[in-house]
Structures are given as structure tokens and as C-alpha cells.
Amino acid sequence: MNVDIVPPVEHVDPVRHFSIRLSATARGARLARHLSAEQLASWGWPYDSEANRTASLLVAELAANAAVHGRVTGRDFRLRLTLHPEDATLRIELTDARPDRRPPTPGALAPAELDTESGRGLLLVEALATHWGTTCGNPYTKTVWCEVLLGRGDEAPRG
């Protein structure tokens, strides 16, 4: 009997995307954090996982900046999550309507004053993300992005 031996096909998970436009308000920033936590849970990283908490914090900081520093009346901001399952990397992008208000470059952030209530968000992003930066794709918007490794093992997607 002749049997064809077929080498196993390596299964590569497709890149996953989530994108939504939200109002450039504190409410929109809170919603961005909640929706990103929900999306990560649906992709296999539960709410109580370290990866979900870290990614949600990163989204919260970038969304708050988009609502405060990137706000233009009548314009929204966009949240985009891109998951690369092969290495469990999540790219978080927040696009706002203020290309003229760019944050400092990575590595050039000054520490916040001890007696101020703000100025620590991007320091958290720089500490928790593997990479971050800013891009301007057109004259009307800027995108602040970061990437974070979500981890594998118990926190990796199942099925």
C-alpha cells in the first residue's frame, strides 16, 4: 500500500485588529480602556491577567492624552489594537486631531514635578511598553502608538 506522507502544516494565527472612533472626552477615554480590556479578553487574555491590566493601562494613558492634548472640538479620536499572535505582541494606536501637539520623543521625557497631578502618563508608557512613538500620516492627525508583549503560557490565547 502506498501512502503519501504530507508534512504537517504549521498553523499561523492571523493578525487580529480592533478599531473604533470615540469622542475626544474623558468618557471616550474611559470607554477606550473598557473596550480594549473586553477585546483582549475575547482574544484570550482574561481581565485579571497581567497582560490585560498592562495593556488597559497603556490604552488609558494614551486615550487620556488624546482627549486632553489632542482634542479639537467636533473631532473624535481613534483607538486601534493590532494583535500579532505569532509573538503575542499588541500594538496600541491612538490617533487624534492635533498633529501640531506632538509628545517628546522616546527617551527624552522629563520626570514630572512631585507636586503636580499630571505629567506621568508617557513615563508609564515608556516604562511598560517595549516600544513607543509618534507618527503623522497626514496633515490633520497624529498617532501615538506603543507595543507591548502580552506573554504566553497561562495568558496565551486558547484554542
SVG drawing of the C-alpha trace seen along z (x, -y; Angstrom):
<svg xmlns="http://www.w3.org/2000/svg" viewBox="-19 -73 35 75">
<polyline fill="none" stroke="black" stroke-width="0.4" points="0.0,0.0 1.4,-3.4 0.8,-6.3 1.6,-9.9 3.3,-11.4 2.3,-15.1 4.4,-17.2 2.4,-18.9 1.2,-22.4 2.3,-24.9 -0.7,-26.9 -0.1,-30.6 -2.8,-32.7 -3.8,-35.7 -3.2,-39.2 -6.2,-40.5 -7.5,-44.0 -9.9,-46.1 -10.6,-49.8 -13.2,-52.3 -13.7,-56.0 -14.6,-57.6 -15.4,-61.1 -12.3,-63.1 -13.6,-63.4 -12.9,-61.8 -15.9,-59.5 -14.4,-58.4 -11.0,-57.7 -12.7,-55.5 -14.6,-53.7 -11.4,-53.1 -9.9,-51.4 -13.0,-49.3 -13.3,-48.2 -9.7,-47.3 -9.9,-45.1 -13.0,-43.4 -11.3,-42.9 -8.2,-41.3 -10.4,-39.0 -12.1,-37.9 -8.7,-37.2 -7.7,-35.0 -6.1,-37.3 -8.6,-37.4 -9.5,-40.6 -7.5,-39.5 -4.3,-38.7 -1.2,-40.8 -1.2,-41.3 -4.8,-42.7 -4.1,-45.0 -0.9,-46.3 -2.5,-46.9 -5.5,-48.5 -3.3,-50.9 -1.4,-51.8 -4.7,-52.4 -6.0,-54.5 -2.9,-56.8 -2.8,-57.3 -6.5,-57.8 -6.4,-60.4 -3.7,-62.2 -5.7,-62.1 -8.8,-63.5 -6.8,-66.2 -3.9,-67.2 -5.3,-66.1 -8.8,-67.4 -10.3,-69.5 -14.0,-70.5 -16.2,-68.2 -13.4,-65.7 -13.0,-62.2 -10.0,-60.1 -9.4,-56.5 -8.3,-53.5 -6.7,-50.7 -5.4,-47.5 -3.4,-45.1 -2.5,-41.7 0.3,-39.6 -0.4,-36.2 2.9,-34.6 4.9,-36.6 2.0,-37.8 2.7,-41.5 0.0,-44.0 0.3,-47.4 -1.9,-50.1 -2.5,-53.2 -4.4,-56.4 -5.0,-58.8 -6.1,-62.4 -6.7,-65.6 -3.7,-67.6 -0.6,-66.9 0.8,-70.2 1.0,-68.8 3.5,-66.0 4.8,-64.5 8.6,-64.4 10.5,-61.6 11.0,-58.3 13.9,-58.6 13.6,-62.4 10.8,-62.5 11.5,-64.7 10.4,-63.5 7.2,-65.0 7.3,-67.5 6.5,-65.9 3.7,-68.4 1.9,-68.2 -1.1,-66.0 -0.2,-65.2 2.8,-64.5 3.4,-60.9 1.3,-59.1 4.0,-58.9 6.6,-57.9 4.3,-54.9 4.0,-54.1 7.8,-54.3 8.3,-52.0 5.7,-49.4 5.9,-49.3 8.6,-47.6 8.5,-50.4 6.5,-53.6 6.5,-56.7 4.5,-59.2 3.7,-59.2 1.9,-61.8 0.3,-60.1 -1.4,-63.2 -1.6,-67.0 -4.7,-66.5 -3.9,-63.8 -1.1,-62.3 -0.9,-58.8 0.8,-57.9 1.5,-54.2 3.1,-51.6 3.8,-47.9 3.7,-45.5 4.5,-41.8 1.4,-40.1 3.2,-36.9 2.5,-33.3 1.8,-30.3 -1.2,-30.8 -2.1,-34.1 -1.8,-33.0 -4.9,-32.6 -6.5,-29.1 -8.0,-27.3"/>
</svg>
